[in-house]
């Protein structure tokens, strides 16, 4: 005999009402994590003053006239220290003249940039005039992440404050090309929705620990989001707090990815790894016994299938750390210990000398080529003593310190681009490193 309709509705209503009275029915880990970490997540408004040349009819009578106007970018950050230290993406605050962070309770504070690292798209901010202690999020680890484990993202997508999305770890160690061109390695991939505005917000595990910093580097992607692993974030934040910039490590290795095609070209079978093309004299790699032609196949963190895999392992190391490496030399497996150290202060001018074959000296507020090594790439292309060195890798240089600063950041690139003036003409020349 079926239950009367009115009685059925009464039973369902009574069960729902009982559930509403019991907070444990709806309170799960996601709710608890959001309540725990949500107050440490901030919205970031970065104001930038942009100058634009005026091109209308009236102002064409006044050449060089420009107008200034304000633009505002939105992003997310997470407080990692009760003193008000915030981590976010570098692209969120790049070029900002004013930064305002908004808390969960709508309190607003101004913030200043402590340092940023474009190569890893990370920046640190300091909240100004805040209370003695602010809510902060605990940092976990990304070293033991499991594919499929649940994750939670909190951010400011499209300006919608403190939006919560959930998903799982979809993949690890992803290499992603950003919209501006650089390749980012070792990213966490997740299907938790990450849209413009989420950039800089935390990716959290089920314990409420930060395991990554979200970055919306692929627009209009559905079900595909990426985050910078927190172990790398922790190391970079340490450098930014101490130096205001990331201090790269010097190994003296010049590497290339060995894939199937490249292996066949070099007659090395189908092995994959980081192929050692060059070892600089007196470098940590030379001291460790590495040689050109070696193939690095394993480093701290696991197997090495590419140059980027090795650079990821290096990014998680500090100066003086012992890095055990497994390599193949003429088919024989060997083990070495590489101990990277801080980059030499004269690295830039030393690289130009060793790889390009030029030495420079100050000249009237700029730099003049003093020596061109016979038989060097610079000599073969026709550079001469007396030519002016105007730029390195697209940046103006006026001193040896400028060269050192630029190439300290770019020394692991495959080439260096020099802007040189010969007579009245300037040329852009590319040399292998």
C-alpha positions in Angstrom: 0.0 0.0 0.0 1.6 3.3 -1.1 2.1 6.2 1.3 -0.3 9.1 0.8 1.2 12.1 -1.1 0.7 14.5 1.8 2.4 12.1 4.2 5.3 11.6 1.8 5.9 15.4 1.6 5.7 15.7 5.4 8.3 12.9 5.9 10.7 14.6 3.3 10.2 18.0 4.9 10.8 16.6 8.4 14.1 14.9 7.2 15.3 18.1 5.5 14.5 20.2 8.6 16.4 17.7 10.8 19.4 18.0 8.4 19.2 21.8 8.6 19.4 21.6 12.3 22.5 19.4 12.1 25.5 21.3 10.9 27.5 18.1 10.4 25.3 17.1 7.4 26.5 20.0 5.2 29.8 20.9 6.9 32.6 19.1 4.9 36.3 19.7 4.5 35.8 22.3 1.8 33.7 24.4 4.1 36.2 24.1 6.9 39.2 24.9 4.6 37.4 28.0 3.3 36.6 29.2 6.8 40.2 28.6 7.9 42.0 30.2 4.9 39.5 32.5 3.4 40.4 35.5 5.7 44.1 35.2 4.5 43.1 35.6 0.8 43.1 39.2 -0.5 41.9 40.9 -3.6 44.5 43.1 -5.3 43.8 46.2 -7.3 47.0 47.4 -9.1 46.8 50.9 -10.6 49.1 51.9 -13.4 49.7 55.3 -15.0 50.0 54.8 -18.8 51.3 57.4 -21.2 49.8 57.4 -24.7 50.7 59.6 -27.6 47.8 61.7 -28.8 47.0 61.2 -32.4 43.8 63.2 -33.1 43.7 66.2 -35.4 44.0 69.0 -32.8 47.0 67.5 -31.1 48.8 66.8 -34.3 49.8 70.5 -34.3 51.8 69.8 -31.1 54.3 66.9 -31.9 55.2 64.8 -28.9 52.1 65.5 -26.9 51.0 62.6 -24.7 48.1 62.0 -22.4 48.3 60.1 -19.1 45.5 57.9 -17.9 45.0 55.2 -15.3 44.4 51.5 -15.8 43.6 49.1 -13.1 44.3 45.3 -13.0 42.7 42.9 -10.7 44.2 39.8 -9.1 44.5 37.8 -5.9 47.1 37.3 -3.2 47.5 35.2 -0.1 49.0 36.4 3.2 51.8 34.1 4.2 53.0 35.9 7.3 51.0 37.7 10.1 53.1 40.8 9.5 51.3 41.3 6.2 53.6 39.6 3.6 51.5 38.7 0.6 52.5 36.4 -2.3 50.9 36.9 -5.7 51.8 36.7 -9.4 54.3 39.2 -10.8 52.1 40.0 -13.7 49.4 41.2 -11.3 51.5 44.1 -10.0 54.0 44.7 -12.8 54.4 48.4 -13.4 51.9 49.3 -10.7 52.1 52.9 -9.2 49.6 52.1 -6.5 48.5 48.7 -5.0 45.4 48.3 -2.8 44.6 45.0 -1.1 41.1 44.3 0.2 40.5 41.8 3.0 37.5 39.4 3.4 35.9 42.0 5.7 36.3 44.7 3.0 39.0 46.5 4.9 41.4 48.1 2.5 45.2 48.7 2.8 47.9 50.0 0.6 50.8 47.6 -0.2 54.3 48.0 -1.5 56.3 45.5 -3.7 59.1 43.8 -1.7 60.4 42.1 -4.8 59.3 40.1 -7.9 60.6 37.4 -10.2 59.4 37.5 -13.8 60.9 34.2 -14.7 58.6 32.4 -12.1 55.8 35.0 -12.3 55.9 35.6 -8.5 55.9 38.8 -6.4 55.9 39.6 -2.7 54.0 42.5 -1.3 54.0 44.2 2.2 50.7 45.5 3.5 51.1 48.9 5.0 49.6 50.2 8.3 47.9 47.0 9.1 47.0 45.7 12.6 49.6 43.9 14.6 48.7 40.5 13.3 46.8 39.6 10.1 45.3 36.2 9.2 47.8 34.1 7.3 47.7 30.8 5.4 49.9 27.9 6.3 52.3 26.7 3.6 52.3 23.0 2.9 54.5 21.0 0.5 54.2 20.2 -3.2 56.7 17.3 -3.0 54.1 14.6 -2.1 51.1 15.7 -4.2 49.0 12.9 -5.6 47.2 13.0 -9.0 43.5 12.9 -8.2 43.7 14.4 -4.7 41.1 17.1 -4.0 42.1 20.8 -4.2 40.4 24.1 -3.5 41.1 27.5 -5.2 40.1 30.9 -3.8 40.4 34.0 -5.9 38.9 37.1 -7.5 37.8 35.9 -11.0 36.3 38.6 -13.1 36.1 40.8 -10.1 33.9 38.4 -8.1 35.5 38.6 -4.7 36.5 35.5 -2.7 35.2 33.0 -5.2 35.7 29.3 -4.2 36.2 26.5 -6.8 37.1 22.9 -6.3 38.7 20.1 -8.3 41.5 17.7 -8.2 45.2 17.6 -9.1 45.0 16.7 -12.8 48.7 16.3 -13.5 52.1 17.3 -12.2 55.3 18.7 -13.7 53.6 20.4 -16.6 55.5 22.6 -19.0 53.4 25.5 -20.1 54.1 28.4 -22.5 52.7 31.7 -21.2 51.0 34.2 -23.4 54.1 36.4 -23.3 56.3 33.7 -24.6 58.3 32.2 -21.6 58.0 28.5 -20.8 57.1 27.7 -17.3 58.1 24.2 -15.9 56.9 22.0 -13.1 53.4 23.5 -12.9 50.6 21.7 -11.1 47.6 21.2 -13.4 44.1 21.2 -11.9 40.5 21.2 -13.1 39.5 23.7 -10.4 38.3 26.8 -12.3 41.1 29.4 -12.6 40.2 32.5 -14.6 41.6 36.0 -15.0 41.5 37.5 -11.5 42.4 34.2 -9.8 46.0 34.9 -10.6 48.1 35.0 -7.4 45.5 33.2 -5.3 46.2 30.0 -3.3 45.6 26.4 -4.4 44.9 24.5 -1.2 44.8 20.9 -0.2 42.2 19.2 2.0 44.1 20.2 5.1 43.9 23.9 4.3 47.6 24.2 3.4 48.8 26.2 0.4 50.3 23.8 -2.2 50.5 26.2 -5.1 49.9 29.8 -6.3 47.4 29.9 -9.1 48.2 31.6 -12.4 45.8 32.2 -15.3 48.3 31.9 -18.1 46.1 30.3 -20.6 43.0 32.4 -21.3 39.7 30.8 -22.2 40.9 27.4 -21.1 38.0 25.2 -19.7 38.8 22.7 -17.0 42.6 23.4 -17.3 44.2 25.5 -14.6 47.8 25.8 -13.4 49.6 26.6 -10.2 53.2 27.3 -9.2 54.3 24.6 -6.7 54.6 25.9 -3.2 58.1 24.4 -2.7 59.4 26.7 -5.4 57.3 29.6 -4.0 58.9 29.2 -0.6 62.4 29.3 -1.9 61.7 32.3 -4.2 59.9 34.2 -1.3 63.0 33.6 0.9 65.2 35.3 -1.7 62.8 38.1 -2.3 62.6 38.9 1.4 66.3 38.8 1.8 67.5 40.4 -1.4 64.5 41.9 -3.2 65.2 39.6 -6.1 65.9 35.9 -6.9 69.5 35.0 -6.8 70.1 32.4 -9.5 72.6 29.6 -8.9 75.7 29.0 -11.0 76.5 25.6 -12.3 78.6 26.4 -15.4 76.5 24.0 -17.4 75.1 24.7 -20.9 72.3 22.2 -21.5 70.0 21.2 -24.3 67.0 18.9 -24.3 67.8 15.5 -25.9 64.6 14.2 -27.6 64.3 11.3 -30.1 65.2 13.4 -33.1 68.2 15.1 -31.4 69.4 11.8 -30.1 69.4 10.3 -33.6 71.2 13.3 -34.9 73.9 12.8 -32.3 74.0 9.1 -32.7 72.9 8.5 -29.2 69.9 6.1 -29.7 66.6 7.0 -28.2 67.7 8.2 -24.8 66.1 11.3 -23.3 67.7 13.7 -20.9 69.6 17.0 -20.5 72.5 17.0 -22.8 75.6 18.8 -21.7 76.8 21.0 -24.5 79.3 23.0 -22.6 81.0 23.2 -19.2 82.6 26.5 -18.2 86.1 26.3 -16.8 86.4 26.7 -13.0 82.6 26.2 -12.5 80.8 23.9 -10.1 80.1 21.5 -13.0 83.7 21.4 -13.9 84.6 20.7 -10.3 82.0 17.9 -10.1 83.6 16.2 -13.2 80.9 16.8 -15.7 82.0 16.9 -19.4 80.5 18.0 -22.7 78.6 15.0 -24.2 77.3 13.8 -20.8 73.6 13.1 -20.6 72.0 13.9 -17.2 69.1 11.5 -16.7 68.3 11.9 -13.0 68.4 14.8 -10.4 66.8 15.5 -7.1 63.1 15.2 -7.6 63.2 12.3 -10.1 64.0 11.5 -13.7 65.4 14.2 -16.1 63.9 14.0 -19.6 64.6 17.6 -20.7 66.7 20.7 -19.9 63.7 22.1 -18.2 63.5 19.1 -15.8 67.1 19.9 -14.7 66.4 23.6 -14.3 63.3 22.7 -12.1 65.5 20.7 -9.8 68.0 23.5 -9.7 65.2 26.0 -8.9 64.4 24.0 -5.8 68.1 24.0 -4.5 70.1 26.6 -2.6 73.7 27.7 -2.9 75.9 25.0 -1.3 73.3 22.2 -1.6 74.6 18.9 -2.7 72.8 17.7 -5.8 73.3 14.1 -6.7 73.1 13.5 -10.4 72.9 10.4 -12.5 74.4 10.7 -16.0 75.3 8.6 -19.0 78.8 9.0 -20.5 79.4 6.9 -23.6 76.6 4.6 -22.6 78.0 4.0 -19.1 75.9 5.2 -16.1 77.8 7.4 -13.6 77.0 9.3 -10.4 78.3 12.8 -9.6 77.6 15.4 -6.9 77.0 18.9 -8.2 77.2 21.8 -5.6 75.8 25.0 -7.2 77.0 28.3 -5.8 76.0 32.0 -6.1 76.6 33.5 -9.5 80.0 35.3 -9.8 79.6 39.1 -9.8 81.5 39.3 -13.0 79.5 36.6 -14.8 78.1 38.8 -17.5 81.4 40.3 -18.8 83.0 36.9 -18.4 80.4 35.3 -20.6 80.8 37.9 -23.3 84.6 37.3 -23.2 84.3 33.4 -23.2 81.3 33.0 -25.6 81.4 36.0 -27.8 85.0 37.1 -27.7 84.8 40.7 -26.6 85.9 42.8 -23.7 84.4 46.2 -22.9 85.5 49.3 -21.1 83.6 52.5 -20.0 83.4 55.3 -22.6 81.5 58.6 -22.2 78.8 57.3 -20.0 78.5 54.1 -22.0 80.5 51.1 -23.1 83.0 50.7 -25.9 84.4 47.4 -27.2 88.1 47.4 -26.1 89.2 44.0 -27.4 88.0 41.4 -30.0 89.5 38.0 -29.6 91.0 36.7 -32.8 88.9 33.9 -34.3 86.0 34.4 -31.9 82.4 34.7 -33.0 82.6 38.5 -32.6 85.7 38.6 -34.9 84.0 36.4 -37.5 81.0 38.6 -37.7 83.1 41.7 -38.0 83.0 43.5 -34.7 86.0 45.8 -34.1 87.6 47.6 -31.1 86.0 51.0 -30.8 82.4 49.8 -31.6 79.9 50.8 -29.0 77.9 48.3 -27.0 74.4 49.8 -26.6 72.3 46.9 -25.3 72.2 43.3 -24.2 69.1 41.1 -24.6 66.9 44.1 -25.5 68.0 46.2 -22.5 70.1 49.3 -22.5 73.6 48.9 -20.9 75.8 51.7 -19.7 78.2 49.9 -17.4 79.7 46.4 -16.7 77.3 46.2 -13.8 74.4 46.4 -16.3 75.8 43.5 -18.3 76.4 41.4 -15.2 72.8 42.0 -13.9 71.2 41.1 -17.3 73.3 38.0 -18.0 73.1 36.8 -14.4 69.3 36.5 -15.0 69.7 35.2 -18.6 72.8 33.1 -18.5 70.9 29.8 -19.0 69.4 31.0 -22.3 70.7 29.6 -25.5 71.9 32.9 -27.0 72.7 36.5 -26.2 71.5 39.4 -28.3 73.8 42.4 -28.5 73.0 45.9 -29.9 76.2 47.3 -31.3 76.9 50.6 -33.0 79.5 50.6 -35.7 80.1 54.1 -37.1 76.7 55.7 -37.4 74.7 52.5 -37.7 73.4 50.2 -34.9 73.1 46.5 -35.5 71.4 43.7 -33.5 73.5 40.6 -33.4 72.8 37.2 -31.9 75.5 34.9 -30.5 75.3 31.5 -29.0 76.1 31.0 -25.3 
